[in-house]
Amino acid sequence: MIANLYPNADIERYMQEYTNIYNPINLRFFDDAKKVLQALSAKGFGLAIVSAKQKGRIIEHLDKHGLSGYFQYVHGAESSPYKKPDPRVFDDILDFFNLKPSEAVFIGDQLSDFEAARKAGINFVAITTGINTSEEFSRLGCRKIEENLTGCIGAINSITHKIR
């Protein structure tokens, strides 16, 4: 992918930098991450991760911070040929949990997350801790927007209350 996007790039150097940046030692979770995962797990929600990062790196990061036990499924870059905003990126997770799209909730911080969830028919909660703002999500039609992970608990409760 890098060779196609940046034909003059030094691929080996790029991969070394990528590895350094995404080394679990260098990555941090939000302060409220563990509290939110505990709350959602206690309510009986099955939890999964959908990421374009390598699955092994994701698991390594979760393990380092003691969070891997909260997730029943991890979808990494190599898990599927589909990438967000393609809605098929969720197919393996929906199958794993035996859910209809309308029964799932996806939390994301990028417009491509919202677009993928919307196309798939999955409920979506935007969190503005990434590069996109609440205004950008609103412009695309997103109605559940939170500033932090803790706020997502209430949004998820309101969505799942309607589903049940």
N, C-alpha and C positions, 0 to 999 in steps of 0.2 A: 504494500500500500504506500509506504513512504517513497519507494523508488518511483512509483507512478505519479505521486503528488509533487515530489521534489527530486527530479531526475539528477541533480548535481549533489544531492546530500550524501554524506558519508554514513552509510547504513550502520556500520559497526559502531561508530561513535554515537549515532542516534540511539541505538539499542543500549549502549552503556549508560548514557544519560537517562534514558527512560527507566532503566533498572535502578539507578541511583535515586531518582525522584520517587518512584513507587516502591522503594524498599520499605517494608513494614516498620522498620526502625524510624523512618522519617515521617510516616503518615500518622495523623492524629484523628481520633473520632471527636465528634461534638461532645461537650460535657454531659449533655442530657441523653446521649445515645443508649447507655446501659439502662437507665431508668425507663425510657420509652420501650425498649425491647422487653424488659421485665413486665411492664404493664400489658403490652400486647400479648405476650406469651401467657400471662396469668388469665387473660380473657379467652384463651384457647385458639388464638389466631395462628395459622400456619404461616411461617415467614420464609421469604425467599429473597434473593438478590438477583437483579438483572444488571449486568455491567458489560461494557466493552473491554474491560481489563481482563487479563489472563486469569482463569479460574484458580490456578495454583497460587498466584499472588494475592488474590482476594482471600482465600482460605488462610494463607500464611498471615495476612494482616489481621484477620478475625482471631486467629489462634493467639497471636502475640498480645492482643488486648482482652483476651478471655471472653470473646463474644461469639465464637463459632457455634456454641451449643444452642443458641437461639434460632439458628437458621436450619430449616429442613432441606433447603435446596439452594444451590448456588449455580447461577447461569453466567458463565464467562464468555469471552470472545470466541473460544473454540467450541462452545456448546451448540451452536446453530449457525447455518450460513446466513441467517437474517440478522440485521442490526437495526436498532432504532433509527429512524421512525417507522420501519416496517412492522406492522402489527403482529406478524408471524413470530417475532422475537419472543412472544409470550406463550407460544403453543406448548412447549415442553413443560413449562411450569403449570399451566392450566391442566394438562394431562396428569402431571404428578400429583396435584392436589384434587383431581377429579372435580374441577370447578367449571361452571359456565363463566364466560367473561363478565357478565353482569354481577357475579357473586364475588369478584376479586376487586381489590383496591391496590393501586400502585402509587407510591410516593416518589416524586421525582423533582429534580431541580433545574431541568433544562426543557426548552420548548420541544425538542425532539422526543423527550419522555412523554409530554402531554399529547403530542401528535400521535405517537404509537398507541398509547392507551385509548385515546378517543377513537382511532380507526379500529381498534380491537373490540371496542364496546366495554372497556374496563373502566371502572370508577377511578378517578384521579384526584390526588391531593398534591398541589404544588408547594414546594418549600423554597423560599427565596434566599437560601444560603449559598447558592451557586452563582452563575454568571447572569441569570435572567431575573428581571424584576417582576413585582406583582403587576405592574402596568402592562408589561409584555404578555404575561399569562392572561390577564383580563382581556386584552385585545384579541386573543385567539379564542376566547369564549370559556376559559377556565373559571369556575365559580368557587372552588375550594382552594384557598391560598393561605399559607401559614408562613410566619417569619422564622419559626424554629421547629425542631422535632417534637417538643412537648405539645405545641399547638396541634400537631397532627393527630394526637390521640382523640381529641374532641371531634375533629373532622371525620376520622374513621368511625367513631362511635355513631355519629349522625348518619353516615352512609350505611353502615351495617345494620342499624336499627330499621332502616327502610327495607333492606334486603330480606331480613328475617320475617 
